[in-house]
Amino acid sequence: MSFSDKYSKVFKYLLPAPFTIAVLLTIFTFGIALIVTLPEASSVGDYSLKLLQFWEGGIWDSGLLVFAMQMMLMLVLGHVLALSKPVDLFLNLIVRSCNSTAKAAALVTFLTILVSLFNWGLGLIFGAIFARKVGEHASRFNIPINYAIIGAAGYSGLMVWHGGLSGSSLAKVAEPGHLKAMMSGILPDDQLTALPEQITYASTVGSNMNLAVMLLLLVILPLSMYWLGKKSTGTKLNLPHEKTTEQETGHAEGAEKLDHSKIFSLLFGAIIFFYIGFKVVDEYDFNLFKFFTPNNINLLLFALAVLLHKNFTSFLKAVDEAISGAAGILIQFPLYFGIMGIMKSSGLVTEISDFFVSISTATSYPVYTFLSAGLVNLFVPSGGGQWAVQGPIIVQAAADLGLSLPKSIMALAYGDQLTNMLQPFWALPLLGITGLKAKEILPYTLFLMVIGTLIFLSGLLFF
């Protein structure tokens, strides 16, 4: 049995479904809070009920539920964009140059990373569809390729997305008032007042550290996959050609003509784009870094999705296909919010933060954050869910140590995205589209992870 077979078997044996993991983490957090934060004057029974109240308060926190909806829309609208006819035509054009494993791996990696830096949902599906089209092209022209390497290349965007425009934690801290609302009741008044109203993308996505890291990823990862493709042995494939999700809608009558009207959908999308331009000029004074908040990102994605689909019928058909991918966010995020409610209201966040402060220095803290975020991501396979659970700990520890908050948040982002190359949760859509198995792409995603680790750590230590 190969290493990848053994790894896949162990991973499947040790880890249940993500929802089950969220339930186990809830129980674990409850138990730790009960042991560590039990007041002397309170009985175990009374405090257990109190913790359950904290848990319920976290689940139904209105601000966090808005956050869940924002993340669902980012995934769904990005997926809808990837299913549009213009994207399909673009890929059909690009795939003509993919006449070897090395060229295809480098091109798929580069474009998938580039797209994922714009939107993670778009990048996830774009990479999967691109990899599939490379396989179909190779099958049609009898070109021997290593299809598993191409599949891993199509998944590479999940290792860079959190440093881009749709990074969950970066989008939320760019939202005015989010940090103070999240840390209310955790930090003392003086530290809470000292928190910035928002941390714009200029300090996170557009920071010198992140720009350097992303540039290195865009250069080194495609070159590494090109080298890997050169060293691999290809085989001939027999993949059937899959049609695009856009199909002719047939004859429409009466009011249905609006559903199928290209002019109507283009007009609607153009109006939204006009309004977005107005906001950039009037509200943000041409400062795009301030523009990128979760709501504005989703508004932009919505306008693009409407414009790139030929009519509302096509748009809604793509939404129907994309919505299933958001099921995990819908049902798991409330459990993560419950965990946050327990940690925040019980004082467990402070206890954990104090531990990190006691063992950290200005140099080691970002590294500890990066490594711990990578570990947490194996159990909480969602950047948004991880921010809800780990974000308060990072913010308080950074405040106590007097360290750069944007850099600490970027350390979490890097760690969270890195171990997606180990965690198969988000690979499921790609595996379904390409027809590959997790054990087939795993050796190559591990290769990507090793390179990514070196790049991320270099960025955190150098800047």
Helices and strands as residue ranges (DSSP letters): H 3-14, H 18-36, H 44-59, H 62-82, H 85-94, G 95-97, H 101-118, H 120-140, H 147-155, G 156-159, G 161-163, H 168-173, H 178-183, H 189-194, H 208-231, H 256-259, H 262-282, H 288-291, H 294-308, H 312-322, G 323-326, H 327-346, H 348-359, H 364-379, H 383-401, H 405-418, G 419-421, G 425-427, H 428-434, H 438-462
